[in-house]
Amino acid sequence: MAVEANSHRGDARGSPGPRDQALAILFTERPVFAEAFHPAGGLPICGNIGLDTQCHVVVCDVERIIRRGGPMTTTTTEMILDPTGADARSDDSTLAPRTGTLQGIRVALLDNTKPNATALLENIAAELKGRYDIAETRMYTKDYFGTPVKDELLQQITDECDVVVTAVGDCGSCSAATVTDGILFERAGIPAVSICSESFLMSGQAMAKVQGFSGYDFLAAAHPISSLNAQELKQRAKDLVPGIERIFGVEG
């Protein structure tokens, strides 16, 4: 059976405080299933990755909160908070304008410091350069993978580049932050491709709901990424390029 744990914020009894707005997430052995619970009573509200007007989605780095007993596997339900620290935005699902081509475009590569993120982005840049007459690619690095891009870096990239590819979300908090980054760039007028691991697809989708961009389109790369060798990374980048072209609105 599911066991509800107390949130780490709130009153002395462990009850959720006014800023908790947390949902309880059920994890299986791989974090691909989640169910939402209302913070006040622990009651299901909307099923998988559910939201209501009082709740934020919860994403976490806990890959396994499993209790084993006999032939059955039981799952612990834990109250946690949006790990990015970002406030929920008002609904705005407007994409930045697309040019329909990558010819002559300046491409930003935003590295979130996760293992193999730099190498994956470098391989993506090489693939794009082999297909288009790209003006230039520029690598930028976040100071921490689990929080959204800082305003200063976001402004720098929007000033210096035309599109951005950001990677890689291969844990709960970094997938949430990677998707948030893409949404922030789109709202700043820069087409963006966020790349997460397929194992954290639902974490990314949940974060898009929190940010008021429920249909945000991002890429889910085959898992894992951090342990890939050079040849495998090259192939993974090649596999991702059609999705990058699609999100950037490249025609033909």
N, C-alpha and C positions, 0 to 999 in steps of 0.2 A: 504494500500500500504506500501511498505517497505521504511523506511527513513534511509539514511546513515548518521551516526555520524562521527565526525572527530576523527582521531587517537590522542592519547595523546603524541605522538612524532611528530616531523616534523617542518616545518617553521611556521612563525607567522600567516599564513592564515589557519593553521591546515592541510595543505597538508602533506601526508606521507613523512617522511624523508628517507634517503638512507638505514637506518637500520630497518625501519618499516616492510617492506616486509610482511605486514599484510593482512589477509583475513577478510572479513566481514562474520559473522556467523549469520544465522537466527535461532532463538530459538522459538519453540512452547512452550506450557505450561510446558512440560517436555522436557529436552534438548536432544531429540533423533533425531532431524532433523537439518541439517546444509547445507548451500549452500555457495560456495566460490565466492568471488568477487575480481576482480583485484584491488589492492590498488590505482592505479592511476586514474582509471575512474569509478570504481564501477560497472563494467560489469561482468556478470557471466563468469567464465572461464571453469569450468569442471563439473558443477553440484554439487551433494552432495560430500562434503569433497574433493573438487577438488584442484589440485596443478598444477602450472606450474614452470618453472625453476627460476622464479623471486620471488616466494611467499613461505612463511611459512604458515602452517595451524594455525588457531587460535582456542584456547580452553579457556574457561573462567568459572568462578564460578557463573556467572549470570544465575540463573535457570529460570528467567522470566523477559523479557523485552517486556511486552505486553501492548498495549494500547487498551482499550476497548471503543467501541462507538456504541450505538444502538445494533442491532442484530448481527453485524459482529465483529470479532476480528481481529485487524490489528497487524502486527509484526514490531518492530523496528529493523533495521540493525545497528549494532554497530561495529566500527573498534577497534580491540583489538589485543594484541600480544601473542605469545607463552608464557605462564605464567611461564614455568620452567626456563627460562633464559639460556637454553642449546643451544649451536650452533648446527645447522644441521650437521649431520655426512655424510661422503661420503657413497655411497651405499655399504652396507655390510650385506648380509642376511645369513651369515654362522652361523649355530648353533654350540654351544660347543659340543664336543663329548659326547655321551651317553654310559653308561655302560650296560644298559638293565636290571638293577636291583637296588633296594634300600637296599639290604642286605649289612650290614657293612658300610653304607654311613653316613657321617656327614652332617646333614641338618641344614642350616641356616634359621632362621625365621626373616625377616626384617619388623619390626613394623614402620609404618609411622606416628604414634601417632593419627590417626583418632579414634573416638569413636568405641569401640569394636574390633579394629584391633588386640590388644594383645590377647583378649579372642578367637577370631576366629583362630588366628595362634596357640594358645595353644591347641585348640580342633583339629586342623588339625594334629598337632604333635602327639596327643594321638591316633588319627585314624591311622596314619602311623606306629606308634610303635606297634599297635595292629595287624598289617598285616605283618610287616617286622622286621627283627632283625637289626634295625638301630643302628649304633654305638653310636650316640648322636644327640641331637637337641640343638641348641644354639639360644637364642633370642638376637637380635640387635635392636637398636632404632635409627631412623633418628632424626635429630634435627628440621626438618620442613617438613611437608607433601607435600608442593607445589613445591619443587625443587628436582632435582635428587640427588641420594646418593653422598656424598662427596668422593673424591678420596681416602682419608685416610681410611674411613670405607669400601669402596669397596675393597681396597687392603687387609684389615684385614680379611674380610669375605672370599676372594679368598684364603688367606693363611691358614685359619682355617677350612674351610668347603668344601664339594664336590658339593653340590647343594644348591639352595636358593629358598625360597617361600617368596614373598613380598606382603603385603596388608596394607590398602585396598583403592582402588581408588573409592571413592563415591562422588566426586565433579569434576568440570572441571579440575582445576589445579592439584589436587592430582591423578586423573586418568592418566593425561598426564605424571606426574612424575613417577607414579608406572610403567607404560609401559616403559618409558625411562630407569628406573632402571633395568628392566628385560633385555632389549637390551644391556645395558652396561655390565651386568654380562655375558651374552652370548658371547660378544666380548672379555671378559677377560678370557674366557675358562670355565665358570661355568654355567651348565644348570640352567635355572631360570623359575619360574612360577610367573607371575604377576596376581594379583586378583583385578578386578574392579567390580563395580556394573553394572548390565545390563543397567541401565539408562544412563550410561556414556560409553557405548560400542563404540559409534562413536567418542567420544573424544580420547579414547585410540587408535583406528584405525588411526585417524588423526595424532596422535603423532608418531606412528610407521612410517608413511609416511615421516614425517619431519626428522626422524632419519635414513632414507634410508633403512628401513626394513619393506617394505609395507606388507608383508605376516606374520609378527610376530604373533605367536599364544599365546594368553593369555586367562585367564578365566573371564567370565562375570557371577558373582554371582547374584542370585535373589535379587532384591531391596525390602526393605531397609536392611541395616546391622546394622547401628548405634543404632537402637531402639530395636533390638532383645533381648529377655531374654536368660537365660543360656541354657534352653532346646532347644530353637530355634537355638541358635548358634551351639550347638552340632549337630543338624540335618543339618544345613547349611554346616558345615565342612564335614560331611559325604557325602553330595551331591557333594562336590567339589573334593573329593579324586579321583574318576575315571578320571577326567580331569587332575589332577596333575600327576597321573600315565601315562596318555597318553603323556603329554608334556615332561615328564622325559624319555619317551621311555621304560617304564617298560614292559617287555615281559610276556605274558601269565597271 
